[in-house]
Amino acid sequence: MTNEEIIEKIRTTLAEEFEVDIDVIQPDAPLMETLELDSLDLVDMVVLVEKNFGFNVTGQDFAGIKTFQDFYNLVITRMQETK
């Protein structure tokens, strides 16, 4: 899967799960505010990542995530590590 395919899968999955317009999911947009996430939603997001991309995510992984680009980078990096 290419980086572009990974990003598109993330965007589609998040838009569906959190019921937002896919167009608001932009690289520099703030993740928490755009998706209106609370701590329980973060747990859902972790489960989504694990289910859709096949690797475990820790709270520490999410510590530095501010934007969608940060999230994309996390997923892409972890997928490369698991190859």
N, CA, C and O atoms as a Maestro MAE file, in Angstrom:
{
 s_m_m2io_version
 :::
 2.0.0
}

f_m_ct {
 s_m_title
 :::
 protein
 m_atom[332] {
  # First column is atom index #
  i_m_mmod_type
  r_m_x_coord
  r_m_y_coord
  r_m_z_coord
  i_m_residue_number
  s_m_chain_name
  s_m_pdb_residue_name
  s_m_pdb_atom_name
  i_m_atomic_number
  :::
  1 25 0.847 -1.167 0.000 1 A "MET " " N  " 7
  2 3 0.000 0.000 0.000 1 A "MET " " CA " 6
  3 2 0.900 1.239 0.000 1 A "MET " " C  " 6
  4 15 1.832 1.332 0.799 1 A "MET " " O  " 8
  5 25 0.621 2.184 -0.892 2 A "THR " " N  " 7
  6 3 1.424 3.410 -0.961 2 A "THR " " CA " 6
  7 2 1.010 4.364 0.161 2 A "THR " " C  " 6
  8 15 -0.042 4.195 0.779 2 A "THR " " O  " 8
  9 25 1.854 5.369 0.413 3 A "ASN " " N  " 7
  10 3 1.523 6.367 1.428 3 A "ASN " " CA " 6
  11 2 0.207 7.064 1.103 3 A "ASN " " C  " 6
  12 15 -0.599 7.328 1.994 3 A "ASN " " O  " 8
  13 25 -0.004 7.360 -0.174 4 A "GLU " " N  " 7
  14 3 -1.241 8.029 -0.588 4 A "GLU " " CA " 6
  15 2 -2.459 7.146 -0.316 4 A "GLU " " C  " 6
  16 15 -3.505 7.637 0.110 4 A "GLU " " O  " 8
  17 25 -2.321 5.853 -0.562 5 A "GLU " " N  " 7
  18 3 -3.421 4.923 -0.289 5 A "GLU " " CA " 6
  19 2 -3.695 4.821 1.210 5 A "GLU " " C  " 6
  20 15 -4.847 4.735 1.634 5 A "GLU " " O  " 8
  21 25 -2.637 4.831 1.999 6 A "ILE " " N  " 7
  22 3 -2.788 4.792 3.456 6 A "ILE " " CA " 6
  23 2 -3.535 6.031 3.935 6 A "ILE " " C  " 6
  24 15 -4.472 5.934 4.728 6 A "ILE " " O  " 8
  25 25 -3.117 7.189 3.451 7 A "ILE " " N  " 7
  26 3 -3.756 8.446 3.852 7 A "ILE " " CA " 6
  27 2 -5.225 8.454 3.452 7 A "ILE " " C  " 6
  28 15 -6.078 8.868 4.237 7 A "ILE " " O  " 8
  29 25 -5.523 8.008 2.256 8 A "GLU " " N  " 7
  30 3 -6.917 7.987 1.806 8 A "GLU " " CA " 6
  31 2 -7.750 7.019 2.648 8 A "GLU " " C  " 6
  32 15 -8.904 7.305 2.964 8 A "GLU " " O  " 8
  33 25 -7.170 5.882 3.007 9 A "LYS " " N  " 7
  34 3 -7.884 4.928 3.862 9 A "LYS " " CA " 6
  35 2 -8.140 5.534 5.240 9 A "LYS " " C  " 6
  36 15 -9.218 5.355 5.807 9 A "LYS " " O  " 8
  37 25 -7.161 6.245 5.777 10 A "ILE " " N  " 7
  38 3 -7.336 6.910 7.069 10 A "ILE " " CA " 6
  39 2 -8.462 7.932 6.976 10 A "ILE " " C  " 6
  40 15 -9.359 7.955 7.819 10 A "ILE " " O  " 8
  41 25 -8.413 8.771 5.958 11 A "ARG " " N  " 7
  42 3 -9.420 9.828 5.797 11 A "ARG " " CA " 6
  43 2 -10.826 9.233 5.695 11 A "ARG " " C  " 6
  44 15 -11.752 9.684 6.369 11 A "ARG " " O  " 8
  45 25 -10.970 8.226 4.852 12 A "THR " " N  " 7
  46 3 -12.277 7.598 4.651 12 A "THR " " CA " 6
  47 2 -12.782 6.956 5.939 12 A "THR " " C  " 6
  48 15 -13.944 7.122 6.311 12 A "THR " " O  " 8
  49 25 -11.914 6.232 6.606 13 A "THR " " N  " 7
  50 3 -12.284 5.543 7.841 13 A "THR " " CA " 6
  51 2 -12.704 6.535 8.922 13 A "THR " " C  " 6
  52 15 -13.727 6.344 9.579 13 A "THR " " O  " 8
  53 25 -11.915 7.595 9.106 14 A "LEU " " N  " 7
  54 3 -12.238 8.581 10.136 14 A "LEU " " CA " 6
  55 2 -13.524 9.330 9.811 14 A "LEU " " C  " 6
  56 15 -14.342 9.577 10.697 14 A "LEU " " O  " 8
  57 25 -13.705 9.690 8.547 15 A "ALA " " N  " 7
  58 3 -14.922 10.410 8.145 15 A "ALA " " CA " 6
  59 2 -16.162 9.569 8.433 15 A "ALA " " C  " 6
  60 15 -17.164 10.082 8.932 15 A "ALA " " O  " 8
  61 25 -16.093 8.287 8.120 16 A "GLU " " N  " 7
  62 3 -17.233 7.401 8.364 16 A "GLU " " CA " 6
  63 2 -17.465 7.174 9.854 16 A "GLU " " C  " 6
  64 15 -18.592 7.279 10.336 16 A "GLU " " O  " 8
  65 25 -16.402 6.867 10.571 17 A "GLU " " N  " 7
  66 3 -16.529 6.530 11.992 17 A "GLU " " CA " 6
  67 2 -17.001 7.716 12.828 17 A "GLU " " C  " 6
  68 15 -17.836 7.559 13.719 17 A "GLU " " O  " 8
  69 25 -16.466 8.900 12.542 18 A "PHE " " N  " 7
  70 3 -16.780 10.063 13.370 18 A "PHE " " CA " 6
  71 2 -17.787 11.008 12.711 18 A "PHE " " C  " 6
  72 15 -18.025 12.119 13.185 18 A "PHE " " O  " 8
  73 25 -18.371 10.535 11.606 19 A "GLU " " N  " 7
  74 3 -19.463 11.230 10.926 19 A "GLU " " CA " 6
  75 2 -19.144 12.692 10.625 19 A "GLU " " C  " 6
  76 15 -19.881 13.600 11.009 19 A "GLU " " O  " 8
  77 25 -18.018 12.896 9.923 20 A "VAL " " N  " 7
  78 3 -17.642 14.229 9.459 20 A "VAL " " CA " 6
  79 2 -17.446 14.182 7.952 20 A "VAL " " C  " 6
  80 15 -17.228 13.118 7.373 20 A "VAL " " O  " 8
  81 25 -17.525 15.335 7.336 21 A "ASP " " N  " 7
  82 3 -17.273 15.453 5.903 21 A "ASP " " CA " 6
  83 2 -15.793 15.183 5.655 21 A "ASP " " C  " 6
  84 15 -14.936 15.755 6.329 21 A "ASP " " O  " 8
  85 25 -15.495 14.332 4.710 22 A "ILE " " N  " 7
  86 3 -14.103 13.970 4.430 22 A "ILE " " CA " 6
  87 2 -13.263 15.192 4.063 22 A "ILE " " C  " 6
  88 15 -12.049 15.184 4.264 22 A "ILE " " O  " 8
  89 25 -13.890 16.237 3.529 23 A "ASP " " N  " 7
  90 3 -13.153 17.431 3.125 23 A "ASP " " CA " 6
  91 2 -12.571 18.210 4.299 23 A "ASP " " C  " 6
  92 15 -11.647 19.000 4.105 23 A "ASP " " O  " 8
  93 25 -13.085 18.010 5.514 24 A "VAL " " N  " 7
  94 3 -12.517 18.713 6.674 24 A "VAL " " CA " 6
  95 2 -11.259 18.020 7.183 24 A "VAL " " C  " 6
  96 15 -10.523 18.586 7.991 24 A "VAL " " O  " 8
  97 25 -11.011 16.812 6.720 25 A "ILE " " N  " 7
  98 3 -9.831 16.057 7.150 25 A "ILE " " CA " 6
  99 2 -8.671 16.429 6.234 25 A "ILE " " C  " 6
  100 15 -8.427 15.793 5.208 25 A "ILE " " O  " 8
  101 25 -7.966 17.481 6.642 26 A "GLN " " N  " 7
  102 3 -6.842 18.021 5.884 26 A "GLN " " CA " 6
  103 2 -5.568 17.867 6.709 26 A "GLN " " C  " 6
  104 15 -5.632 17.869 7.938 26 A "GLN " " O  " 8
  105 25 -4.410 17.733 6.055 27 A "PRO " " N  " 7
  106 3 -3.164 17.476 6.781 27 A "PRO " " CA " 6
  107 2 -2.870 18.429 7.936 27 A "PRO " " C  " 6
  108 15 -2.420 17.987 8.993 27 A "PRO " " O  " 8
  109 25 -3.115 19.723 7.756 28 A "ASP " " N  " 7
  110 3 -2.761 20.683 8.799 28 A "ASP " " CA " 6
  111 2 -3.891 20.974 9.786 28 A "ASP " " C  " 6
  112 15 -3.724 21.785 10.697 28 A "ASP " " O  " 8
  113 25 -5.033 20.321 9.613 29 A "ALA " " N  " 7
  114 3 -6.169 20.536 10.521 29 A "ALA " " CA " 6
  115 2 -5.910 19.850 11.863 29 A "ALA " " C  " 6
  116 15 -5.325 18.768 11.905 29 A "ALA " " O  " 8
  117 25 -6.343 20.476 12.955 30 A "PRO " " N  " 7
  118 3 -6.175 19.856 14.273 30 A "PRO " " CA " 6
  119 2 -7.088 18.637 14.421 30 A "PRO " " C  " 6
  120 15 -8.304 18.741 14.261 30 A "PRO " " O  " 8
  121 25 -6.509 17.516 14.720 31 A "LEU " " N  " 7
  122 3 -7.227 16.241 14.765 31 A "LEU " " CA " 6
  123 2 -8.347 16.229 15.802 31 A "LEU " " C  " 6
  124 15 -9.496 15.937 15.469 31 A "LEU " " O  " 8
  125 25 -8.024 16.540 17.044 32 A "MET " " N  " 7
  126 3 -9.003 16.449 18.132 32 A "MET " " CA " 6
  127 2 -10.186 17.390 17.912 32 A "MET " " C  " 6
  128 15 -11.340 16.997 18.082 32 A "MET " " O  " 8
  129 25 -9.895 18.625 17.536 33 A "GLU " " N  " 7
  130 3 -10.951 19.619 17.366 33 A "GLU " " CA " 6
  131 2 -11.802 19.327 16.136 33 A "GLU " " C  " 6
  132 15 -13.024 19.464 16.182 33 A "GLU " " O  " 8
  133 25 -11.171 18.927 15.043 34 A "THR " " N  " 7
  134 3 -11.902 18.673 13.807 34 A "THR " " CA " 6
  135 2 -12.885 17.521 13.975 34 A "THR " " C  " 6
  136 15 -14.020 17.589 13.503 34 A "THR " " O  " 8
  137 25 -12.446 16.472 14.647 35 A "LEU " " N  " 7
  138 3 -13.307 15.303 14.853 35 A "LEU " " CA " 6
  139 2 -14.130 15.400 16.135 35 A "LEU " " C  " 6
  140 15 -14.957 14.533 16.420 35 A "LEU " " O  " 8
  141 25 -13.894 16.474 16.913 36 A "GLU " " N  " 7
  142 3 -14.580 16.674 18.194 36 A "GLU " " CA " 6
  143 2 -14.438 15.441 19.085 36 A "GLU " " C  " 6
  144 15 -15.423 14.890 19.577 36 A "GLU " " O  " 8
  145 25 -13.190 15.026 19.280 37 A "LEU " " N  " 7
  146 3 -12.902 13.807 20.031 37 A "LEU " " CA " 6
  147 2 -12.802 14.062 21.526 37 A "LEU " " C  " 6
  148 15 -12.290 15.093 21.962 37 A "LEU " " O  " 8
  149 25 -13.297 13.112 22.300 38 A "ASP " " N  " 7
  150 3 -13.043 13.088 23.731 38 A "ASP " " CA " 6
  151 2 -12.195 11.846 24.014 38 A "ASP " " C  " 6
  152 15 -11.798 11.141 23.086 38 A "ASP " " O  " 8
  153 25 -11.921 11.582 25.271 39 A "SER " " N  " 7
  154 3 -11.020 10.472 25.595 39 A "SER " " CA " 6
  155 2 -11.583 9.119 25.159 39 A "SER " " C  " 6
  156 15 -10.819 8.236 24.767 39 A "SER " " O  " 8
  157 25 -12.883 8.942 25.220 40 A "LEU " " N  " 7
  158 3 -13.476 7.677 24.765 40 A "LEU " " CA " 6
  159 2 -13.357 7.521 23.253 40 A "LEU " " C  " 6
  160 15 -13.155 6.417 22.747 40 A "LEU " " O  " 8
  161 25 -13.485 8.637 22.538 41 A "ASP " " N  " 7
  162 3 -13.314 8.591 21.086 41 A "ASP " " CA " 6
  163 2 -11.886 8.211 20.715 41 A "ASP " " C  " 6
  164 15 -11.662 7.540 19.707 41 A "ASP " " O  " 8
  165 25 -10.918 8.637 21.528 42 A "LEU " " N  " 7
  166 3 -9.527 8.257 21.259 42 A "LEU " " CA " 6
  167 2 -9.352 6.747 21.352 42 A "LEU " " C  " 6
  168 15 -8.606 6.153 20.574 42 A "LEU " " O  " 8
  169 25 -10.037 6.133 22.301 43 A "VAL " " N  " 7
  170 3 -9.988 4.672 22.419 43 A "VAL " " CA " 6
  171 2 -10.554 4.047 21.143 43 A "VAL " " C  " 6
  172 15 -9.985 3.096 20.608 43 A "VAL " " O  " 8
  173 25 -11.669 4.582 20.663 44 A "ASP " " N  " 7
  174 3 -12.250 4.088 19.409 44 A "ASP " " CA " 6
  175 2 -11.267 4.243 18.255 44 A "ASP " " C  " 6
  176 15 -11.152 3.365 17.400 44 A "ASP " " O  " 8
  177 25 -10.565 5.364 18.243 45 A "MET " " N  " 7
  178 3 -9.606 5.624 17.178 45 A "MET " " CA " 6
  179 2 -8.456 4.613 17.218 45 A "MET " " C  " 6
  180 15 -8.008 4.137 16.175 45 A "MET " " O  " 8
  181 25 -7.984 4.291 18.411 46 A "VAL " " N  " 7
  182 3 -6.927 3.289 18.570 46 A "VAL " " CA " 6
  183 2 -7.401 1.942 18.035 46 A "VAL " " C  " 6
  184 15 -6.667 1.264 17.315 46 A "VAL " " O  " 8
  185 25 -8.614 1.558 18.382 47 A "VAL " " N  " 7
  186 3 -9.168 0.285 17.910 47 A "VAL " " CA " 6
  187 2 -9.276 0.282 16.387 47 A "VAL " " C  " 6
  188 15 -8.962 -0.720 15.744 47 A "VAL " " O  " 8
  189 25 -9.717 1.398 15.808 48 A "LEU " " N  " 7
  190 3 -9.811 1.505 14.347 48 A "LEU " " CA " 6
  191 2 -8.460 1.294 13.681 48 A "LEU " " C  " 6
  192 15 -8.348 0.565 12.696 48 A "LEU " " O  " 8
  193 25 -7.440 1.938 14.228 49 A "VAL " " N  " 7
  194 3 -6.094 1.808 13.656 49 A "VAL " " CA " 6
  195 2 -5.631 0.365 13.745 49 A "VAL " " C  " 6
  196 15 -5.133 -0.196 12.769 49 A "VAL " " O  " 8
  197 25 -5.794 -0.229 14.909 50 A "GLU " " N  " 7
  198 3 -5.350 -1.609 15.092 50 A "GLU " " CA " 6
  199 2 -6.081 -2.557 14.147 50 A "GLU " " C  " 6
  200 15 -5.472 -3.454 13.563 50 A "GLU " " O  " 8
  201 25 -7.381 -2.357 14.000 51 A "LYS " " N  " 7
  202 3 -8.191 -3.228 13.143 51 A "LYS " " CA " 6
  203 2 -7.868 -3.030 11.659 51 A "LYS " " C  " 6
  204 15 -7.749 -4.002 10.913 51 A "LYS " " O  " 8
  205 25 -7.728 -1.788 11.238 52 A "ASN " " N  " 7
  206 3 -7.557 -1.489 9.815 52 A "ASN " " CA " 6
  207 2 -6.122 -1.583 9.313 52 A "ASN " " C  " 6
  208 15 -5.891 -1.810 8.125 52 A "ASN " " O  " 8
  209 25 -5.152 -1.409 10.221 53 A "PHE " " N  " 7
  210 3 -3.769 -1.373 9.764 53 A "PHE " " CA " 6
  211 2 -2.886 -2.449 10.382 53 A "PHE " " C  " 6
  212 15 -1.727 -2.591 9.991 53 A "PHE " " O  " 8
  213 25 -3.413 -3.208 11.341 54 A "GLY " " N  " 7
  214 3 -2.727 -4.387 11.834 54 A "GLY " " CA " 6
  215 2 -1.546 -4.172 12.753 54 A "GLY " " C  " 6
  216 15 -0.630 -4.994 12.771 54 A "GLY " " O  " 8
  217 25 -1.537 -3.094 13.516 55 A "PHE " " N  " 7
  218 3 -0.493 -2.925 14.524 55 A "PHE " " CA " 6
  219 2 -1.094 -2.284 15.767 55 A "PHE " " C  " 6
  220 15 -2.134 -1.629 15.699 55 A "PHE " " O  " 8
  221 25 -0.432 -2.479 16.898 56 A "ASN " " N  " 7
  222 3 -0.906 -1.924 18.160 56 A "ASN " " CA " 6
  223 2 -0.444 -0.487 18.321 56 A "ASN " " C  " 6
  224 15 0.640 -0.110 17.875 56 A "ASN " " O  " 8
  225 25 -1.285 0.306 18.965 57 A "VAL " " N  " 7
  226 3 -0.990 1.709 19.226 57 A "VAL " " CA " 6
  227 2 -1.087 1.928 20.727 57 A "VAL " " C  " 6
  228 15 -1.995 1.414 21.381 57 A "VAL " " O  " 8
  229 25 -0.148 2.692 21.270 58 A "THR " " N  " 7
  230 3 -0.164 3.001 22.698 58 A "THR " " CA " 6
  231 2 -0.558 4.455 22.910 58 A "THR " " C  " 6
  232 15 -0.577 5.252 21.972 58 A "THR " " O  " 8
  233 25 -0.867 4.783 24.142 59 A "GLY " " N  " 7
  234 3 -1.153 6.174 24.478 59 A "GLY " " CA " 6
  235 2 0.034 7.061 24.195 59 A "GLY " " C  " 6
  236 15 -0.119 8.218 23.804 59 A "GLY " " O  " 8
  237 25 1.225 6.514 24.395 60 A "GLN " " N  " 7
  238 3 2.447 7.274 24.124 60 A "GLN " " CA " 6
  239 2 2.556 7.609 22.636 60 A "GLN " " C  " 6
  240 15 3.060 8.673 22.276 60 A "GLN " " O  " 8
  241 25 2.088 6.707 21.772 61 A "ASP " " N  " 7
  242 3 2.101 6.975 20.333 61 A "ASP " " CA " 6
  243 2 1.285 8.220 20.007 61 A "ASP " " C  " 6
  244 15 1.643 8.995 19.119 61 A "ASP " " O  " 8
  245 25 0.182 8.405 20.737 62 A "PHE " " N  " 7
  246 3 -0.712 9.524 20.462 62 A "PHE " " CA " 6
  247 2 -0.281 10.816 21.152 62 A "PHE " " C  " 6
  248 15 -0.849 11.875 20.884 62 A "PHE " " O  " 8
  249 25 0.707 10.745 22.030 63 A "ALA " " N  " 7
  250 3 1.096 11.909 22.825 63 A "ALA " " CA " 6
  251 2 1.447 13.134 21.980 63 A "ALA " " C  " 6
  252 15 1.092 14.253 22.352 63 A "ALA " " O  " 8
  253 25 2.128 12.950 20.867 64 A "GLY " " N  " 7
  254 3 2.544 14.085 20.055 64 A "GLY " " CA " 6
  255 2 1.640 14.387 18.879 64 A "GLY " " C  " 6
  256 15 1.967 15.238 18.051 64 A "GLY " " O  " 8
  257 25 0.515 13.709 18.791 65 A "ILE " " N  " 7
  258 3 -0.379 13.879 17.643 65 A "ILE " " CA " 6
  259 2 -1.228 15.137 17.834 65 A "ILE " " C  " 6
  260 15 -2.041 15.224 18.753 65 A "ILE " " O  " 8
  261 25 -1.021 16.093 16.957 66 A "LYS " " N  " 7
  262 3 -1.814 17.328 16.988 66 A "LYS " " CA " 6
  263 2 -2.661 17.472 15.725 66 A "LYS " " C  " 6
  264 15 -3.822 17.876 15.792 66 A "LYS " " O  " 8
  265 25 -2.078 17.142 14.579 67 A "THR " " N  " 7
  266 3 -2.755 17.335 13.293 67 A "THR " " CA " 6
  267 2 -2.973 15.988 12.605 67 A "THR " " C  " 6
  268 15 -2.451 14.955 13.026 67 A "THR " " O  " 8
  269 25 -3.752 16.038 11.547 68 A "PHE " " N  " 7
  270 3 -3.943 14.817 10.766 68 A "PHE " " CA " 6
  271 2 -2.620 14.354 10.168 68 A "PHE " " C  " 6
  272 15 -2.381 13.151 10.068 68 A "PHE " " O  " 8
  273 25 -1.752 15.292 9.767 69 A "GLN " " N  " 7
  274 3 -0.457 14.905 9.203 69 A "GLN " " CA " 6
  275 2 0.361 14.135 10.229 69 A "GLN " " C  " 6
  276 15 1.022 13.155 9.884 69 A "GLN " " O  " 8
  277 25 0.325 14.568 11.485 70 A "ASP " " N  " 7
  278 3 1.015 13.826 12.550 70 A "ASP " " CA " 6
  279 2 0.479 12.393 12.627 70 A "ASP " " C  " 6
  280 15 1.242 11.439 12.779 70 A "ASP " " O  " 8
  281 25 -0.827 12.263 12.522 71 A "PHE " " N  " 7
  282 3 -1.459 10.945 12.581 71 A "PHE " " CA " 6
  283 2 -1.075 10.102 11.375 71 A "PHE " " C  " 6
  284 15 -0.758 8.920 11.512 71 A "PHE " " O  " 8
  285 25 -1.105 10.712 10.183 72 A "TYR " " N  " 7
  286 3 -0.681 9.992 8.970 72 A "TYR " " CA " 6
  287 2 0.748 9.488 9.144 72 A "TYR " " C  " 6
  288 15 1.048 8.332 8.842 72 A "TYR " " O  " 8
  289 25 1.630 10.364 9.633 73 A "ASN " " N  " 7
  290 3 3.038 9.990 9.804 73 A "ASN " " CA " 6
  291 2 3.187 8.814 10.763 73 A "ASN " " C  " 6
  292 15 3.987 7.910 10.519 73 A "ASN " " O  " 8
  293 25 2.423 8.822 11.848 74 A "LEU " " N  " 7
  294 3 2.464 7.718 12.806 74 A "LEU " " CA " 6
  295 2 2.086 6.407 12.131 74 A "LEU " " C  " 6
  296 15 2.804 5.413 12.247 74 A "LEU " " O  " 8
  297 25 0.966 6.406 11.429 75 A "VAL " " N  " 7
  298 3 0.488 5.175 10.792 75 A "VAL " " CA " 6
  299 2 1.478 4.692 9.738 75 A "VAL " " C  " 6
  300 15 1.804 3.506 9.693 75 A "VAL " " O  " 8
  301 25 1.954 5.592 8.898 76 A "ILE " " N  " 7
  302 3 2.897 5.215 7.837 76 A "ILE " " CA " 6
  303 2 4.182 4.659 8.430 76 A "ILE " " C  " 6
  304 15 4.687 3.637 7.966 76 A "ILE " " O  " 8
  305 25 4.714 5.319 9.450 77 A "THR " " N  " 7
  306 3 5.953 4.854 10.091 77 A "THR " " CA " 6
  307 2 5.766 3.484 10.711 77 A "THR " " C  " 6
  308 15 6.604 2.600 10.537 77 A "THR " " O  " 8
  309 25 4.673 3.303 11.434 78 A "ARG " " N  " 7
  310 3 4.431 2.010 12.089 78 A "ARG " " CA " 6
  311 2 4.216 0.900 11.071 78 A "ARG " " C  " 6
  312 15 4.639 -0.235 11.291 78 A "ARG " " O  " 8
  313 25 3.564 1.216 9.963 79 A "MET " " N  " 7
  314 3 3.361 0.199 8.922 79 A "MET " " CA " 6
  315 2 4.693 -0.197 8.295 79 A "MET " " C  " 6
  316 15 4.906 -1.366 7.976 79 A "MET " " O  " 8
  317 25 5.587 0.768 8.117 80 A "GLN " " N  " 7
  318 3 6.903 0.458 7.558 80 A "GLN " " CA " 6
  319 2 7.709 -0.396 8.524 80 A "GLN " " C  " 6
  320 15 8.463 -1.270 8.097 80 A "GLN " " O  " 8
  321 25 7.557 -0.153 9.821 81 A "GLU " " N  " 7
  322 3 8.270 -0.932 10.831 81 A "GLU " " CA " 6
  323 2 7.792 -2.379 10.886 81 A "GLU " " C  " 6
  324 15 8.561 -3.275 11.233 81 A "GLU " " O  " 8
  325 25 6.535 -2.609 10.549 82 A "THR " " N  " 7
  326 3 5.979 -3.959 10.649 82 A "THR " " CA " 6
  327 2 6.164 -4.783 9.383 82 A "THR " " C  " 6
  328 15 5.763 -5.946 9.335 82 A "THR " " O  " 8
  329 25 6.763 -4.193 8.364 83 A "LYS " " N  " 7
  330 3 6.980 -4.938 7.109 83 A "LYS " " CA " 6
  331 2 8.012 -6.016 7.291 83 A "LYS " " C  " 6
  332 15 8.321 -6.741 6.345 83 A "LYS " " O  " 8
  :::
 }
 m_bond[331] {
  # First column is bond index #
  i_m_from
  i_m_to
  i_m_order
  :::
  1 1 2 1
  2 2 3 1
  3 3 4 2
  4 3 5 1
  5 5 6 1
  6 6 7 1
  7 7 8 2
  8 7 9 1
  9 9 10 1
  10 10 11 1
  11 11 12 2
  12 11 13 1
  13 13 14 1
  14 14 15 1
  15 15 16 2
  16 15 17 1
  17 17 18 1
  18 18 19 1
  19 19 20 2
  20 19 21 1
  21 21 22 1
  22 22 23 1
  23 23 24 2
  24 23 25 1
  25 25 26 1
  26 26 27 1
  27 27 28 2
  28 27 29 1
  29 29 30 1
  30 30 31 1
  31 31 32 2
  32 31 33 1
  33 33 34 1
  34 34 35 1
  35 35 36 2
  36 35 37 1
  37 37 38 1
  38 38 39 1
  39 39 40 2
  40 39 41 1
  41 41 42 1
  42 42 43 1
  43 43 44 2
  44 43 45 1
  45 45 46 1
  46 46 47 1
  47 47 48 2
  48 47 49 1
  49 49 50 1
  50 50 51 1
  51 51 52 2
  52 51 53 1
  53 53 54 1
  54 54 55 1
  55 55 56 2
  56 55 57 1
  57 57 58 1
  58 58 59 1
  59 59 60 2
  60 59 61 1
  61 61 62 1
  62 62 63 1
  63 63 64 2
  64 63 65 1
  65 65 66 1
  66 66 67 1
  67 67 68 2
  68 67 69 1
  69 69 70 1
  70 70 71 1
  71 71 72 2
  72 71 73 1
  73 73 74 1
  74 74 75 1
  75 75 76 2
  76 75 77 1
  77 77 78 1
  78 78 79 1
  79 79 80 2
  80 79 81 1
  81 81 82 1
  82 82 83 1
  83 83 84 2
  84 83 85 1
  85 85 86 1
  86 86 87 1
  87 87 88 2
  88 87 89 1
  89 89 90 1
  90 90 91 1
  91 91 92 2
  92 91 93 1
  93 93 94 1
  94 94 95 1
  95 95 96 2
  96 95 97 1
  97 97 98 1
  98 98 99 1
  99 99 100 2
  100 99 101 1
  101 101 102 1
  102 102 103 1
  103 103 104 2
  104 103 105 1
  105 105 106 1
  106 106 107 1
  107 107 108 2
  108 107 109 1
  109 109 110 1
  110 110 111 1
  111 111 112 2
  112 111 113 1
  113 113 114 1
  114 114 115 1
  115 115 116 2
  116 115 117 1
  117 117 118 1
  118 118 119 1
  119 119 120 2
  120 119 121 1
  121 121 122 1
  122 122 123 1
  123 123 124 2
  124 123 125 1
  125 125 126 1
  126 126 127 1
  127 127 128 2
  128 127 129 1
  129 129 130 1
  130 130 131 1
  131 131 132 2
  132 131 133 1
  133 133 134 1
  134 134 135 1
  135 135 136 2
  136 135 137 1
  137 137 138 1
  138 138 139 1
  139 139 140 2
  140 139 141 1
  141 141 142 1
  142 142 143 1
  143 143 144 2
  144 143 145 1
  145 145 146 1
  146 146 147 1
  147 147 148 2
  148 147 149 1
  149 149 150 1
  150 150 151 1
  151 151 152 2
  152 151 153 1
  153 153 154 1
  154 154 155 1
  155 155 156 2
  156 155 157 1
  157 157 158 1
  158 158 159 1
  159 159 160 2
  160 159 161 1
  161 161 162 1
  162 162 163 1
  163 163 164 2
  164 163 165 1
  165 165 166 1
  166 166 167 1
  167 167 168 2
  168 167 169 1
  169 169 170 1
  170 170 171 1
  171 171 172 2
  172 171 173 1
  173 173 174 1
  174 174 175 1
  175 175 176 2
  176 175 177 1
  177 177 178 1
  178 178 179 1
  179 179 180 2
  180 179 181 1
  181 181 182 1
  182 182 183 1
  183 183 184 2
  184 183 185 1
  185 185 186 1
  186 186 187 1
  187 187 188 2
  188 187 189 1
  189 189 190 1
  190 190 191 1
  191 191 192 2
  192 191 193 1
  193 193 194 1
  194 194 195 1
  195 195 196 2
  196 195 197 1
  197 197 198 1
  198 198 199 1
  199 199 200 2
  200 199 201 1
  201 201 202 1
  202 202 203 1
  203 203 204 2
  204 203 205 1
  205 205 206 1
  206 206 207 1
  207 207 208 2
  208 207 209 1
  209 209 210 1
  210 210 211 1
  211 211 212 2
  212 211 213 1
  213 213 214 1
  214 214 215 1
  215 215 216 2
  216 215 217 1
  217 217 218 1
  218 218 219 1
  219 219 220 2
  220 219 221 1
  221 221 222 1
  222 222 223 1
  223 223 224 2
  224 223 225 1
  225 225 226 1
  226 226 227 1
  227 227 228 2
  228 227 229 1
  229 229 230 1
  230 230 231 1
  231 231 232 2
  232 231 233 1
  233 233 234 1
  234 234 235 1
  235 235 236 2
  236 235 237 1
  237 237 238 1
  238 238 239 1
  239 239 240 2
  240 239 241 1
  241 241 242 1
  242 242 243 1
  243 243 244 2
  244 243 245 1
  245 245 246 1
  246 246 247 1
  247 247 248 2
  248 247 249 1
  249 249 250 1
  250 250 251 1
  251 251 252 2
  252 251 253 1
  253 253 254 1
  254 254 255 1
  255 255 256 2
  256 255 257 1
  257 257 258 1
  258 258 259 1
  259 259 260 2
  260 259 261 1
  261 261 262 1
  262 262 263 1
  263 263 264 2
  264 263 265 1
  265 265 266 1
  266 266 267 1
  267 267 268 2
  268 267 269 1
  269 269 270 1
  270 270 271 1
  271 271 272 2
  272 271 273 1
  273 273 274 1
  274 274 275 1
  275 275 276 2
  276 275 277 1
  277 277 278 1
  278 278 279 1
  279 279 280 2
  280 279 281 1
  281 281 282 1
  282 282 283 1
  283 283 284 2
  284 283 285 1
  285 285 286 1
  286 286 287 1
  287 287 288 2
  288 287 289 1
  289 289 290 1
  290 290 291 1
  291 291 292 2
  292 291 293 1
  293 293 294 1
  294 294 295 1
  295 295 296 2
  296 295 297 1
  297 297 298 1
  298 298 299 1
  299 299 300 2
  300 299 301 1
  301 301 302 1
  302 302 303 1
  303 303 304 2
  304 303 305 1
  305 305 306 1
  306 306 307 1
  307 307 308 2
  308 307 309 1
  309 309 310 1
  310 310 311 1
  311 311 312 2
  312 311 313 1
  313 313 314 1
  314 314 315 1
  315 315 316 2
  316 315 317 1
  317 317 318 1
  318 318 319 1
  319 319 320 2
  320 319 321 1
  321 321 322 1
  322 322 323 1
  323 323 324 2
  324 323 325 1
  325 325 326 1
  326 326 327 1
  327 327 328 2
  328 327 329 1
  329 329 330 1
  330 330 331 1
  331 331 332 2
  :::
 }
}
